Amino acid sequence: MPKQADYGVHHGYAIAEGNNQYDNAVIIKRKDNGKIIACVENDVNRQLHDFIIQNEGKVHALYYIWKYGKNRIYGCAYIRNRDEHR
C-alpha cells in the first residue's frame, strides 16, 4: 500500500532494464528518492522498452497516483519523448 506521500503528481524517470526479475521490464522510479513506483513487464512493453533504449536507456516520466474509494489505487505515467523538450 502506498504511503500518503506517494499519492499525487510526481516527477520520475523510466528505465529500460534488461537484467531484472521482470525480463526486460520498464521500471518507473521517483526522481527524488529512487523508489520504484511501477513496472511494465516485457510482454506488454516491447515498443516502450525499445523507445527508451533509443533514448539512452532512461527518459523523464511524470506520474500520478490516486486513491478511489476505500480499496482502489490507480496510477498513470506520461513518458516524454526526449525531442519534445529540445
C-alpha positions in Angstrom: 0.0 0.0 0.0 1.5 3.4 -0.9 2.3 5.9 1.7 0.4 9.2 1.7 3.4 11.0 0.2 3.3 8.7 -2.8 -0.1 10.0 -3.9 -0.4 12.9 -6.3 1.7 14.1 -9.2 5.5 13.4 -9.2 8.5 13.6 -11.5 10.4 10.5 -12.1 12.1 8.6 -14.8 11.5 5.4 -16.8 14.4 3.0 -17.2 14.6 0.2 -19.7 16.3 -2.6 -17.8 17.4 -5.8 -19.4 18.6 -7.8 -16.4 16.0 -8.0 -13.7 13.3 -10.2 -12.3 10.8 -9.0 -14.9 12.9 -9.7 -18.0 13.5 -6.5 -20.0 11.0 -4.5 -18.0 10.4 -0.8 -17.9 10.8 0.5 -14.4 9.3 3.8 -13.3 11.1 5.4 -10.3 10.7 8.6 -8.3 13.2 11.3 -9.1 13.6 12.5 -5.5 14.4 9.1 -3.8 14.6 6.4 -6.5 11.7 4.4 -5.1 10.2 2.0 -7.7 6.7 3.1 -8.4 5.7 0.8 -11.2 6.9 -1.9 -13.5 5.7 -2.6 -17.0 6.6 -6.2 -17.9 8.1 -7.3 -21.2 5.0 -8.9 -22.7 3.2 -5.5 -22.9 6.1 -3.1 -23.2 8.2 -4.0 -26.2 7.6 -0.7 -28.1 8.1 1.4 -24.9 11.3 -0.6 -24.0 12.8 -0.1 -27.5 11.9 3.7 -27.4 13.7 4.1 -24.0 16.7 2.2 -25.2 16.9 4.5 -28.3 16.9 7.5 -25.9 19.9 6.4 -23.8 18.1 3.9 -21.6 16.4 6.5 -19.4 13.7 9.1 -20.0 11.7 11.6 -17.9 8.4 10.4 -16.6 5.6 12.3 -14.9 3.2 10.1 -13.0 0.1 10.4 -11.0 -1.2 8.1 -8.2 -4.6 8.5 -6.7 -7.0 6.5 -4.4 -10.5 5.8 -5.5 -12.9 4.5 -2.9 -11.6 2.5 0.1 -9.6 -0.1 -1.6 -8.7 1.0 -5.1 -5.5 2.7 -6.1 -4.9 3.9 -9.7 -1.9 5.4 -11.4 -0.8 6.6 -14.8 2.5 7.8 -16.2 3.5 10.0 -19.1 6.8 9.1 -20.7 8.1 12.1 -22.6 9.9 11.9 -25.9 13.4 13.3 -25.4 12.9 15.5 -28.6 9.8 17.2 -27.1 11.9 19.5 -24.8 14.7 20.5 -27.1 
